[in-house]
């Protein structure tokens, strides 16, 4: 089985700063693999461990960051045997349909992929759309919110999908596209040996123009700002008498109005 796991390189949210006008300053933030995609990588490696002869490869799209050596080692140290990327100046801030279309072209160029695994969303935008759009564009069976992979053979895969108060058990014909949630596994923490070995694994980067990706009228972000701070009332009511309870109740009703 050939499993391809999609991932996105994002800024470390712990290193983002907020300017006085509430715009986001990422100039000093380092790059990381989107944490949700680490779950997808873990799911792919766990599945491959159960299927002898399986191969896991990783794929991403973006700007200059896709050639960042630290990010290459970060993703390959988690288990995939090879990395494929598409590089384009506009891809760092591309919307979901553009990312999905570009990934589709990349996957078709790689060829022979039996299963595509995506994270539930990216840590920067978290639109939760790219995996579903990718499956639709490829015309493949597609399921999101996958919380467990039950079994797989050469022709199908059985998964659990969390939904509302219940859990669905679904069988998909291969090839297929699934998006997994954070319940799927605990991501691996690479060892120093893994990181050193990752530097020897192959990687291929294609220019965006080299792929015949379909173009769509998508979404343009007009602005991205941090939310306004909420002023806290800091009302403290002391005592447990009827008057204090009534005052407490009145303040709660006012706050919820």
DRENPA-3360 file (N, C-alpha, C; in nm, 2 decimals, always signed):
BEGIN
1 = XXXXXXXX = +0.08/-0.12/+0.00/+0.00/+0.00/+0.00/+0.09/+0.12/+0.00 ~ +0.05/+0.22/-0.09/+0.13/+0.34/-0.10/+0.04/+0.45/-0.03 ~ +0.09/+0.51/+0.08/+0.01/+0.61/+0.16/+0.08/+0.74/+0.14 ~ +0.01/+0.84/+0.11/+0.06/+0.98/+0.10/-0.01/+1.06/+0.21 ~ +0.07/+1.13/+0.29/+0.02/+1.21/+0.40/+0.05/+1.36/+0.36 ~ -0.05/+1.44/+0.37/-0.04/+1.58/+0.34/-0.01/+1.66/+0.46 ~ +0.08/+1.76/+0.45/+0.10/+1.84/+0.57/+0.13/+1.99/+0.53 ~ +0.12/+2.08/+0.62/+0.14/+2.22/+0.59/+0.24/+2.28/+0.69;
9 = XXXXXXXX = +0.33/+2.36/+0.64/+0.43/+2.43/+0.72/+0.37/+2.57/+0.76 ~ +0.37/+2.59/+0.89/+0.30/+2.71/+0.94/+0.40/+2.78/+1.04 ~ +0.36/+2.91/+1.07/+0.44/+2.98/+1.18/+0.40/+2.92/+1.31 ~ +0.50/+2.92/+1.40/+0.47/+2.87/+1.54/+0.38/+2.97/+1.61 ~ +0.26/+2.93/+1.65/+0.17/+3.02/+1.71/+0.22/+3.08/+1.84 ~ +0.31/+3.01/+1.91/+0.36/+3.06/+2.03/+0.46/+3.18/+2.01 ~ +0.50/+3.20/+1.89/+0.60/+3.30/+1.86/+0.54/+3.42/+1.79 ~ +0.41/+3.42/+1.76/+0.34/+3.53/+1.69/+0.32/+3.64/+1.79;
17 = XXXXXXXX = +0.33/+3.76/+1.73/+0.31/+3.89/+1.81/+0.19/+3.96/+1.76 ~ +0.12/+4.04/+1.84/+0.01/+4.12/+1.80/+0.05/+4.27/+1.80 ~ +0.03/+4.34/+1.69/+0.06/+4.48/+1.68/-0.05/+4.56/+1.74 ~ -0.02/+4.69/+1.77/-0.12/+4.78/+1.84/-0.25/+4.79/+1.76 ~ -0.24/+4.77/+1.62/-0.37/+4.78/+1.54/-0.43/+4.64/+1.53 ~ -0.39/+4.54/+1.61/-0.44/+4.41/+1.61/-0.40/+4.32/+1.50 ~ -0.32/+4.37/+1.41/-0.27/+4.28/+1.30/-0.16/+4.19/+1.36 ~ -0.14/+4.08/+1.29/-0.05/+3.97/+1.34/+0.09/+3.99/+1.28;
25 = XXXXXXXX = +0.19/+3.99/+1.37/+0.33/+4.00/+1.33/+0.40/+3.86/+1.34 ~ +0.43/+3.81/+1.22/+0.49/+3.67/+1.22/+0.64/+3.68/+1.18 ~ +0.69/+3.80/+1.18/+0.83/+3.82/+1.13/+0.94/+3.75/+1.21 ~ +0.91/+3.73/+1.34/+1.01/+3.66/+1.43/+0.97/+3.52/+1.46 ~ +0.86/+3.47/+1.40/+0.81/+3.34/+1.43/+0.88/+3.23/+1.34 ~ +0.92/+3.12/+1.40/+0.99/+3.02/+1.33/+0.88/+2.93/+1.27 ~ +0.92/+2.84/+1.18/+0.83/+2.74/+1.11/+0.82/+2.61/+1.19 ~ +0.70/+2.55/+1.18/+0.68/+2.42/+1.24/+0.58/+2.34/+1.15;
33 = XXXXXXXX = +0.58/+2.21/+1.16/+0.48/+2.13/+1.10/+0.35/+2.15/+1.17 ~ +0.24/+2.18/+1.10/+0.11/+2.20/+1.16/+0.08/+2.08/+1.26 ~ +0.05/+2.11/+1.38/+0.03/+2.00/+1.48/-0.07/+1.90/+1.44 ~ -0.18/+1.95/+1.37/-0.29/+1.85/+1.33/-0.23/+1.76/+1.22 ~ -0.14/+1.80/+1.14/-0.08/+1.72/+1.04/+0.01/+1.61/+1.10 ~ +0.07/+1.64/+1.22/+0.15/+1.54/+1.29/+0.06/+1.42/+1.32 ~ -0.07/+1.44/+1.35/-0.16/+1.33/+1.38/-0.18/+1.25/+1.25 ~ -0.18/+1.32/+1.14/-0.20/+1.25/+1.01/-0.08/+1.16/+0.98;
41 = XXXXXXXX = +0.04/+1.21/+1.01/+0.16/+1.14/+0.98/+0.16/+1.01/+1.07 ~ +0.13/+1.03/+1.20/+0.12/+0.92/+1.29/+0.03/+0.81/+1.25 ~ -0.09/+0.86/+1.20/-0.19/+0.76/+1.15/-0.14/+0.68/+1.03 ~ -0.07/+0.75/+0.94/-0.01/+0.68/+0.83/+0.10/+0.58/+0.86 ~ +0.18/+0.62/+0.96/+0.29/+0.53/+1.00/+0.23/+0.41/+1.08 ~ +0.13/+0.43/+1.16/+0.07/+0.32/+1.23/+0.00/+0.22/+1.13 ~ -0.06/+0.27/+1.03/-0.13/+0.19/+0.93/-0.02/+0.11/+0.85 ~ +0.09/+0.18/+0.81/+0.19/+0.11/+0.74/+0.26/+0.00/+0.82;
49 = XXXXXXXX = +0.26/+0.01/+0.95/+0.32/-0.09/+1.04/+0.24/-0.22/+1.04 ~ +0.11/-0.20/+1.01/+0.02/-0.32/+1.00/+0.01/-0.39/+0.86 ~ +0.06/-0.31/+0.76/+0.06/-0.36/+0.63/+0.20/-0.38/+0.57 ~ +0.25/-0.50/+0.57/+0.38/-0.53/+0.53/+0.40/-0.48/+0.39 ~ +0.52/-0.42/+0.36/+0.55/-0.37/+0.23/+0.49/-0.23/+0.20 ~ +0.42/-0.17/+0.30/+0.36/-0.04/+0.27/+0.47/+0.07/+0.27 ~ +0.44/+0.17/+0.20/+0.53/+0.29/+0.18/+0.45/+0.41/+0.22 ~ +0.51/+0.50/+0.30/+0.45/+0.63/+0.34/+0.54/+0.74/+0.28;
57 = XXXXXXXX = +0.48/+0.83/+0.21/+0.55/+0.95/+0.16/+0.47/+1.07/+0.20 ~ +0.54/+1.19/+0.21/+0.48/+1.31/+0.25/+0.47/+1.41/+0.14 ~ +0.37/+1.50/+0.15/+0.36/+1.60/+0.04/+0.31/+1.73/+0.10 ~ +0.36/+1.84/+0.05/+0.32/+1.97/+0.09/+0.33/+2.07/-0.02 ~ +0.27/+2.19/+0.00/+0.28/+2.30/-0.10/+0.30/+2.43/-0.02 ~ +0.37/+2.52/-0.08/+0.40/+2.65/-0.01/+0.50/+2.73/-0.09 ~ +0.55/+2.83/-0.02/+0.65/+2.92/-0.08/+0.79/+2.87/-0.05 ~ +0.88/+2.96/-0.02/+1.02/+2.93/+0.01/+1.03/+2.83/+0.13;
65 = XXXXXXXX = +0.94/+2.83/+0.22/+0.94/+2.75/+0.34/+0.95/+2.60/+0.31 ~ +0.90/+2.56/+0.19/+0.90/+2.41/+0.16/+1.04/+2.36/+0.14 ~ +1.14/+2.45/+0.12/+1.28/+2.41/+0.10/+1.36/+2.43/+0.23 ~ +1.29/+2.46/+0.34/+1.36/+2.48/+0.47/+1.41/+2.35/+0.51 ~ +1.54/+2.34/+0.53/+1.60/+2.21/+0.57/+1.55/+2.15/+0.70 ~ +1.53/+2.24/+0.80/+1.48/+2.20/+0.93/+1.34/+2.14/+0.91 ~ +1.25/+2.19/+0.83/+1.12/+2.14/+0.81/+1.13/+2.00/+0.73 ~ +1.22/+1.99/+0.64/+1.24/+1.86/+0.57/+1.27/+1.75/+0.68;
73 = XXXXXXXX = +1.37/+1.78/+0.76/+1.40/+1.69/+0.87/+1.29/+1.66/+0.96 ~ +1.21/+1.77/+1.00/+1.11/+1.75/+1.09/+1.00/+1.66/+1.04 ~ +0.96/+1.66/+0.92/+0.86/+1.58/+0.86/+0.91/+1.43/+0.84 ~ +1.03/+1.43/+0.78/+1.09/+1.29/+0.75/+1.13/+1.22/+0.87 ~ +1.17/+1.29/+0.98/+1.21/+1.22/+1.10/+1.09/+1.15/+1.17 ~ +0.97/+1.18/+1.12/+0.85/+1.12/+1.18/+0.81/+0.99/+1.11 ~ +0.89/+0.95/+1.01/+0.87/+0.82/+0.95/+0.85/+0.82/+0.80 ~ +0.79/+0.91/+0.73/+0.78/+0.90/+0.58/+0.92/+0.88/+0.52;
81 = XXXXXXXX = +0.92/+0.80/+0.41/+1.05/+0.77/+0.34/+1.09/+0.87/+0.24 ~ +1.00/+0.96/+0.20/+1.03/+1.05/+0.09/+0.94/+1.18/+0.10 ~ +0.99/+1.29/+0.05/+0.91/+1.41/+0.06/+0.89/+1.47/-0.08 ~ +0.77/+1.51/-0.11/+0.74/+1.58/-0.24/+0.68/+1.72/-0.20 ~ +0.72/+1.82/-0.28/+0.66/+1.95/-0.25/+0.64/+2.03/-0.38 ~ +0.55/+2.12/-0.37/+0.53/+2.22/-0.48/+0.56/+2.36/-0.43 ~ +0.64/+2.43/-0.50/+0.69/+2.56/-0.45/+0.63/+2.67/-0.54 ~ +0.56/+2.77/-0.48/+0.51/+2.88/-0.55/+0.49/+3.00/-0.46;
89 = XXXXXXXX = +0.52/+3.12/-0.51/+0.52/+3.24/-0.43/+0.39/+3.26/-0.36 ~ +0.28/+3.23/-0.43/+0.14/+3.26/-0.38/+0.08/+3.15/-0.30 ~ +0.16/+3.04/-0.28/+0.10/+2.92/-0.22/+0.10/+2.93/-0.06 ~ +0.18/+3.01/+0.00/+0.18/+3.03/+0.14/+0.04/+3.08/+0.19 ~ -0.02/+3.17/+0.12/-0.15/+3.23/+0.16/-0.26/+3.18/+0.07 ~ -0.24/+3.07/+0.00/-0.35/+3.02/-0.09/-0.47/+2.97/-0.01 ~ -0.59/+2.98/-0.07/-0.71/+2.93/-0.01/-0.72/+2.78/-0.03 ~ -0.82/+2.72/+0.03/-0.84/+2.57/+0.04/-0.85/+2.51/-0.10;
97 = XXXXXXXX = -0.92/+2.57/-0.19/-0.95/+2.51/-0.32/-0.82/+2.52/-0.41 ~ -0.74/+2.62/-0.39/-0.61/+2.63/-0.46/-0.51/+2.52/-0.41 ~ -0.51/+2.51/-0.27/-0.42/+2.41/-0.21/-0.46/+2.27/-0.26 ~ -0.60/+2.24/-0.26/-0.65/+2.11/-0.30/-0.62/+2.08/-0.45 ~ -0.63/+2.18/-0.53/-0.61/+2.16/-0.67/-0.46/+2.13/-0.70 ~ -0.37/+2.21/-0.63/-0.23/+2.19/-0.64/-0.19/+2.05/-0.59 ~ -0.24/+2.01/-0.48/-0.21/+1.88/-0.42/-0.26/+1.77/-0.52 ~ -0.37/+1.79/-0.58/-0.43/+1.69/-0.68/-0.33/+1.67/-0.79;
105 = XXXXXXXX = -0.28/+1.78/-0.85/-0.18/+1.77/-0.95/-0.05/+1.70/-0.91 ~ -0.01/+1.73/-0.79/+0.11/+1.66/-0.74/+0.09/+1.52/-0.72 ~ -0.02/+1.48/-0.66/-0.05/+1.33/-0.63/-0.06/+1.26/-0.76 ~ -0.12/+1.32/-0.86/-0.13/+1.25/-0.99/+0.01/+1.24/-1.06 ~ +0.10/+1.34/-1.04/+0.23/+1.33/-1.09/+0.31/+1.22/-1.03 ~ +0.29/+1.21/-0.89/+0.36/+1.10/-0.82/+0.32/+0.96/-0.87 ~ +0.18/+0.95/-0.87/+0.12/+0.82/-0.92/+0.12/+0.71/-0.83 ~ +0.03/+0.62/-0.84/+0.02/+0.50/-0.77/-0.02/+0.51/-0.62;
113 = XXXXXXXX = -0.08/+0.62/-0.58/-0.11/+0.64/-0.44/-0.24/+0.57/-0.41 ~ -0.24/+0.49/-0.31/-0.36/+0.42/-0.27/-0.45/+0.49/-0.17 ~ -0.38/+0.56/-0.08/-0.46/+0.63/+0.03/-0.39/+0.77/+0.06 ~ -0.47/+0.87/+0.06/-0.43/+1.01/+0.10/-0.48/+1.04/+0.24 ~ -0.39/+1.08/+0.33/-0.43/+1.11/+0.47/-0.40/+1.26/+0.49 ~ -0.50/+1.33/+0.54/-0.48/+1.48/+0.57/-0.52/+1.50/+0.72 ~ -0.47/+1.60/+0.78/-0.51/+1.64/+0.91/-0.64/+1.71/+0.91 ~ -0.71/+1.73/+1.02/-0.84/+1.78/+1.02/-0.84/+1.93/+0.98;
121 = XXXXXXXX = -0.73/+2.00/+0.99/-0.72/+2.14/+0.95/-0.58/+2.19/+0.98 ~ -0.55/+2.30/+0.93/-0.42/+2.36/+0.95/-0.42/+2.45/+1.07 ~ -0.31/+2.46/+1.14/-0.30/+2.54/+1.26/-0.31/+2.69/+1.24 ~ -0.29/+2.73/+1.11/-0.30/+2.88/+1.09/-0.44/+2.92/+1.05 ~ -0.50/+2.85/+0.96/-0.64/+2.89/+0.92/-0.75/+2.80/+0.97 ~ -0.72/+2.68/+0.98/-0.81/+2.58/+1.03/-0.95/+2.58/+0.96 ~ -0.95/+2.58/+0.83/-1.07/+2.59/+0.76/-1.14/+2.45/+0.75 ~ -1.06/+2.34/+0.77/-1.11/+2.20/+0.76/-1.18/+2.17/+0.63;
129 = XXXXXXXX = -1.12/+2.23/+0.52/-1.18/+2.21/+0.39/-1.09/+2.14/+0.29 ~ -0.96/+2.15/+0.30/-0.87/+2.11/+0.20/-0.88/+1.96/+0.17 ~ -0.89/+1.88/+0.28/-0.90/+1.73/+0.26/-1.03/+1.69/+0.18 ~ -1.14/+1.75/+0.22/-1.27/+1.72/+0.15/-1.26/+1.76/+0.00 ~ -1.21/+1.89/-0.02/-1.20/+1.94/-0.16/-1.11/+1.85/-0.24 ~ -1.00/+1.81/-0.18/-0.90/+1.72/-0.26/-0.97/+1.59/-0.30 ~ -1.04/+1.53/-0.21/-1.11/+1.41/-0.25/-1.22/+1.43/-0.36 ~ -1.29/+1.54/-0.35/-1.39/+1.57/-0.45/-1.32/+1.59/-0.59;
137 = XXXXXXXX = -1.22/+1.67/-0.59/-1.15/+1.70/-0.71/-1.09/+1.58/-0.78 ~ -1.05/+1.48/-0.69/-0.99/+1.36/-0.74/-1.09/+1.25/-0.78 ~ -1.22/+1.28/-0.74/-1.33/+1.19/-0.76/-1.31/+1.06/-0.68 ~ -1.26/+1.07/-0.56/-1.24/+0.95/-0.48/-1.33/+0.95/-0.36 ~ -1.35/+0.83/-0.30/-1.43/+0.82/-0.17/-1.36/+0.91/-0.07 ~ -1.43/+0.99/+0.00/-1.37/+1.09/+0.10/-1.45/+1.09/+0.23 ~ -1.38/+1.09/+0.34/-1.44/+1.09/+0.47/-1.35/+1.18/+0.56 ~ -1.42/+1.27/+0.64/-1.34/+1.35/+0.73/-1.38/+1.30/+0.88;
145 = XXXXXXXX = -1.31/+1.37/+0.97/-1.33/+1.34/+1.12/-1.31/+1.20/+1.15 ~ -1.21/+1.13/+1.09/-1.18/+0.99/+1.12/-1.10/+0.99/+1.25 ~ -1.15/+0.91/+1.34/-1.09/+0.90/+1.47/-1.01/+0.77/+1.49 ~ -1.03/+0.67/+1.40/-0.96/+0.54/+1.41/-0.96/+0.48/+1.27 ~ -0.85/+0.41/+1.24/-0.84/+0.32/+1.12/-0.85/+0.18/+1.17 ~ -0.96/+0.11/+1.14/-0.99/-0.02/+1.19/-0.91/-0.13/+1.12 ~ -0.91/-0.13/+0.99/-0.84/-0.23/+0.91/-0.82/-0.18/+0.77 ~ -0.74/-0.25/+0.69/-0.72/-0.22/+0.55/-0.67/-0.34/+0.48;
153 = XXXXXXXX = -0.70/-0.35/+0.35/-0.65/-0.45/+0.26/-0.61/-0.38/+0.13 ~ -0.59/-0.46/+0.03/-0.54/-0.40/-0.10/-0.65/-0.33/-0.17 ~ -0.78/-0.35/-0.13/-0.89/-0.29/-0.20/-0.98/-0.19/-0.12 ~ -0.97/-0.20/+0.01/-1.05/-0.11/+0.09/-0.99/-0.08/+0.23 ~ -1.05/+0.02/+0.29/-1.01/+0.06/+0.43/-1.13/+0.08/+0.51 ~ -1.12/+0.04/+0.64/-1.24/+0.05/+0.73/-1.20/+0.15/+0.84 ~ -1.28/+0.26/+0.86/-1.25/+0.36/+0.95/-1.36/+0.39/+1.04 ~ -1.33/+0.45/+1.16/-1.44/+0.51/+1.25/-1.44/+0.66/+1.23;
161 = XXXXXXXX = -1.56/+0.71/+1.23/-1.58/+0.85/+1.21/-1.66/+0.91/+1.32 ~ -1.61/+1.00/+1.40/-1.68/+1.07/+1.51/-1.78/+1.17/+1.45 ~ -1.91/+1.15/+1.50/-2.01/+1.25/+1.45/-2.12/+1.26/+1.56 ~ -2.13/+1.39/+1.61/-2.24/+1.41/+1.71/-2.21/+1.32/+1.83 ~ -2.32/+1.25/+1.87/-2.31/+1.16/+1.99/-2.27/+1.02/+1.95 ~ -2.25/+0.99/+1.83/-2.23/+0.85/+1.79/-2.10/+0.84/+1.71 ~ -2.07/+0.71/+1.68/-1.95/+0.68/+1.60/-1.99/+0.59/+1.48 ~ -1.95/+0.64/+1.36/-1.99/+0.56/+1.24/-1.87/+0.47/+1.20;
169 = XXXXXXXX = -1.89/+0.35/+1.16/-1.79/+0.26/+1.10/-1.82/+0.25/+0.95 ~ -1.72/+0.30/+0.88/-1.73/+0.31/+0.73/-1.63/+0.23/+0.66 ~ -1.67/+0.17/+0.55/-1.57/+0.10/+0.46/-1.56/+0.18/+0.33 ~ -1.44/+0.21/+0.29/-1.41/+0.29/+0.17/-1.33/+0.21/+0.07 ~ -1.37/+0.21/-0.06/-1.29/+0.15/-0.16/-1.17/+0.23/-0.19 ~ -1.06/+0.17/-0.21/-0.93/+0.24/-0.24/-0.92/+0.26/-0.39 ~ -0.85/+0.36/-0.44/-0.79/+0.47/-0.36/-0.90/+0.56/-0.29 ~ -0.86/+0.63/-0.19/-0.95/+0.71/-0.11/-0.87/+0.83/-0.04;
177 = XXXXXXXX = -0.95/+0.92/+0.01/-0.89/+1.04/+0.08/-0.96/+1.04/+0.22 ~ -0.89/+1.05/+0.33/-0.94/+1.06/+0.46/-0.88/+1.18/+0.53 ~ -0.95/+1.25/+0.62/-0.90/+1.35/+0.71/-0.92/+1.30/+0.85 ~ -0.81/+1.30/+0.93/-0.82/+1.24/+1.06/-0.82/+1.35/+1.17 ~ -0.88/+1.32/+1.28/-0.88/+1.42/+1.39/-0.77/+1.39/+1.49 ~ -0.77/+1.47/+1.60/-0.66/+1.45/+1.69/-0.67/+1.33/+1.78 ~ -0.78/+1.26/+1.77/-0.80/+1.14/+1.85/-0.74/+1.02/+1.79 ~ -0.69/+1.03/+1.67/-0.64/+0.92/+1.59/-0.52/+0.85/+1.65;
185 = XXXXXXXX = -0.43/+0.93/+1.71/-0.31/+0.88/+1.77/-0.23/+0.99/+1.85 ~ -0.13/+0.95/+1.92/-0.04/+1.05/+1.98/+0.08/+1.06/+1.89 ~ +0.11/+1.18/+1.84/+0.22/+1.19/+1.74/+0.35/+1.15/+1.80 ~ +0.43/+1.10/+1.72/+0.57/+1.05/+1.76/+0.66/+1.17/+1.78 ~ +0.74/+1.16/+1.88/+0.85/+1.26/+1.91/+0.98/+1.21/+1.85 ~ +1.03/+1.26/+1.74/+1.15/+1.20/+1.68/+1.27/+1.20/+1.77 ~ +1.35/+1.10/+1.76/+1.47/+1.09/+1.84/+1.58/+1.16/+1.76 ~ +1.70/+1.18/+1.82/+1.81/+1.23/+1.74/+1.85/+1.14/+1.63;
193 = XXXXXXXX = +1.84/+1.01/+1.65/+1.87/+0.92/+1.54/+1.78/+0.94/+1.42 ~ +1.65/+0.96/+1.45/+1.55/+0.98/+1.35/+1.58/+1.11/+1.27 ~ +1.62/+1.21/+1.34/+1.65/+1.34/+1.28/+1.77/+1.33/+1.19 ~ +1.87/+1.26/+1.23/+1.99/+1.24/+1.15/+1.96/+1.16/+1.03 ~ +1.88/+1.05/+1.04/+1.85/+0.97/+0.93/+1.76/+1.04/+0.83 ~ +1.68/+1.14/+0.88/+1.59/+1.21/+0.79/+1.67/+1.29/+0.69 ~ +1.79/+1.34/+0.73/+1.87/+1.42/+0.64/+1.92/+1.34/+0.51 ~ +1.91/+1.21/+0.52/+1.96/+1.13/+0.41/+1.84/+1.08/+0.32;
201 = XXXXXXXX = +1.72/+1.11/+0.36/+1.60/+1.07/+0.28/+1.58/+1.17/+0.16 ~ +1.53/+1.11/+0.05/+1.51/+1.20/-0.07/+1.40/+1.29/-0.06 ~ +1.41/+1.41/-0.13/+1.30/+1.50/-0.14/+1.30/+1.56/-0.28 ~ +1.18/+1.59/-0.33/+1.17/+1.64/-0.47/+1.08/+1.77/-0.46 ~ +1.12/+1.88/-0.52/+1.04/+2.00/-0.52/+1.01/+2.04/-0.66 ~ +0.88/+2.06/-0.69/+0.84/+2.10/-0.82/+0.80/+2.25/-0.82 ~ +0.83/+2.32/-0.92/+0.78/+2.46/-0.94/+0.63/+2.45/-0.96 ~ +0.56/+2.55/-0.91/+0.41/+2.55/-0.93/+0.37/+2.55/-1.07;
209 = XXXXXXXX = +0.45/+2.63/-1.15/+0.42/+2.64/-1.30/+0.44/+2.51/-1.37 ~ +0.52/+2.41/-1.31/+0.55/+2.29/-1.38/+0.43/+2.19/-1.37 ~ +0.34/+2.22/-1.28/+0.22/+2.13/-1.27/+0.10/+2.19/-1.33 ~ +0.02/+2.11/-1.40/-0.10/+2.16/-1.47/-0.22/+2.16/-1.37 ~ -0.21/+2.24/-1.27/-0.32/+2.25/-1.17/-0.43/+2.34/-1.22 ~ -0.55/+2.29/-1.20/-0.67/+2.37/-1.24/-0.68/+2.50/-1.15 ~ -0.72/+2.61/-1.21/-0.73/+2.73/-1.13/-0.88/+2.76/-1.11 ~ -0.91/+2.81/-0.99/-1.05/+2.84/-0.95/-1.05/+2.98/-0.89;
217 = XXXXXXXX = -1.17/+3.04/-0.90/-1.20/+3.16/-0.83/-1.22/+3.13/-0.68 ~ -1.12/+3.17/-0.60/-1.13/+3.14/-0.46/-1.16/+3.25/-0.37 ~ -1.10/+3.24/-0.25/-1.12/+3.34/-0.15/-1.00/+3.42/-0.12 ~ -1.01/+3.55/-0.11/-0.89/+3.63/-0.08/-0.91/+3.69/+0.06 ~ -0.82/+3.67/+0.15/-0.82/+3.72/+0.29/-0.80/+3.88/+0.28 ~ -0.90/+3.95/+0.33/-0.89/+4.10/+0.33/-0.81/+4.14/+0.44 ~ -0.82/+4.08/+0.56/-0.74/+4.12/+0.67/-0.74/+4.00/+0.77 ~ -0.64/+3.99/+0.86/-0.64/+3.90/+0.96/-0.59/+3.97/+1.09;
225 = XXXXXXXX = -0.68/+3.97/+1.19/-0.65/+4.05/+1.31/-0.69/+3.97/+1.43 ~ -0.62/+4.00/+1.54/-0.65/+3.93/+1.67/-0.78/+3.99/+1.73 ~ -0.85/+3.91/+1.80/-0.98/+3.97/+1.86/-0.95/+4.07/+1.96 ~ -1.05/+4.16/+1.98/-1.04/+4.26/+2.09/-1.04/+4.20/+2.22 ~ -0.96/+4.26/+2.31/-0.96/+4.21/+2.45/-1.09/+4.24/+2.52 ~ -1.14/+4.14/+2.60/-1.27/+4.16/+2.67/-1.24/+4.22/+2.81 ~ -1.31/+4.33/+2.83/-1.29/+4.40/+2.97/-1.36/+4.32/+3.07 ~ -1.29/+4.28/+3.18/-1.36/+4.20/+3.28/-1.42/+4.30/+3.39;
233 = XXXXXXXX = -1.54/+4.27/+3.43/-1.60/+4.35/+3.53/-1.54/+4.34/+3.67 ~ -1.49/+4.23/+3.70/-1.42/+4.21/+3.83/-1.51/+4.24/+3.95 ~ -1.64/+4.20/+3.94/-1.74/+4.22/+4.04/-1.72/+4.10/+4.14 ~ -1.70/+4.13/+4.27/-1.69/+4.03/+4.37/-1.81/+4.05/+4.47 ~ -1.89/+3.95/+4.49/-2.00/+3.95/+4.58/-1.97/+3.86/+4.70 ~ -1.96/+3.92/+4.81/-1.93/+3.85/+4.93/-2.05/+3.81/+5.02 ~ -2.05/+3.69/+5.07/-2.17/+3.65/+5.15/-2.26/+3.55/+5.09 ~ -2.34/+3.49/+5.16/-2.43/+3.39/+5.11/-2.58/+3.41/+5.15;
241 = XXXXXXXX = -2.61/+3.53/+5.18/-2.75/+3.57/+5.22/-2.83/+3.58/+5.10 ~ -2.96/+3.60/+5.12/-3.06/+3.62/+5.01/-3.02/+3.74/+4.92 ~ -2.98/+3.85/+4.98/-2.95/+3.97/+4.91/-2.83/+3.95/+4.82 ~ -2.73/+3.88/+4.87/-2.61/+3.85/+4.79/-2.64/+3.75/+4.67 ~ -2.72/+3.65/+4.70/-2.76/+3.56/+4.59/-2.84/+3.63/+4.49 ~ -2.93/+3.72/+4.53/-3.01/+3.80/+4.43/-2.92/+3.89/+4.35 ~ -2.82/+3.95/+4.41/-2.73/+4.04/+4.34/-2.65/+3.96/+4.24 ~ -2.60/+3.84/+4.28/-2.53/+3.75/+4.20/-2.61/+3.71/+4.07;
249 = XXXXXXXX = -2.73/+3.67/+4.10/-2.82/+3.63/+3.99/-2.85/+3.74/+3.89 ~ -2.87/+3.87/+3.95/-2.89/+3.98/+3.86/-2.77/+4.01/+3.77 ~ -2.65/+4.00/+3.82/-2.53/+4.02/+3.74/-2.52/+3.92/+3.64 ~ -2.55/+3.79/+3.67/-2.54/+3.69/+3.57/-2.64/+3.71/+3.45 ~ -2.76/+3.75/+3.49/-2.86/+3.78/+3.39/-2.82/+3.89/+3.30 ~ -2.76/+3.99/+3.36/-2.72/+4.11/+3.28/-2.60/+4.07/+3.19 ~ -2.51/+3.99/+3.23/-2.40/+3.95/+3.15/-2.44/+3.86/+3.03 ~ -2.55/+3.79/+3.05/-2.60/+3.70/+2.94/-2.70/+3.77/+2.85;
257 = X = -2.74/+3.88/+2.89/-2.85/+3.95/+2.81/-2.79/+4.00/+2.67;
% end
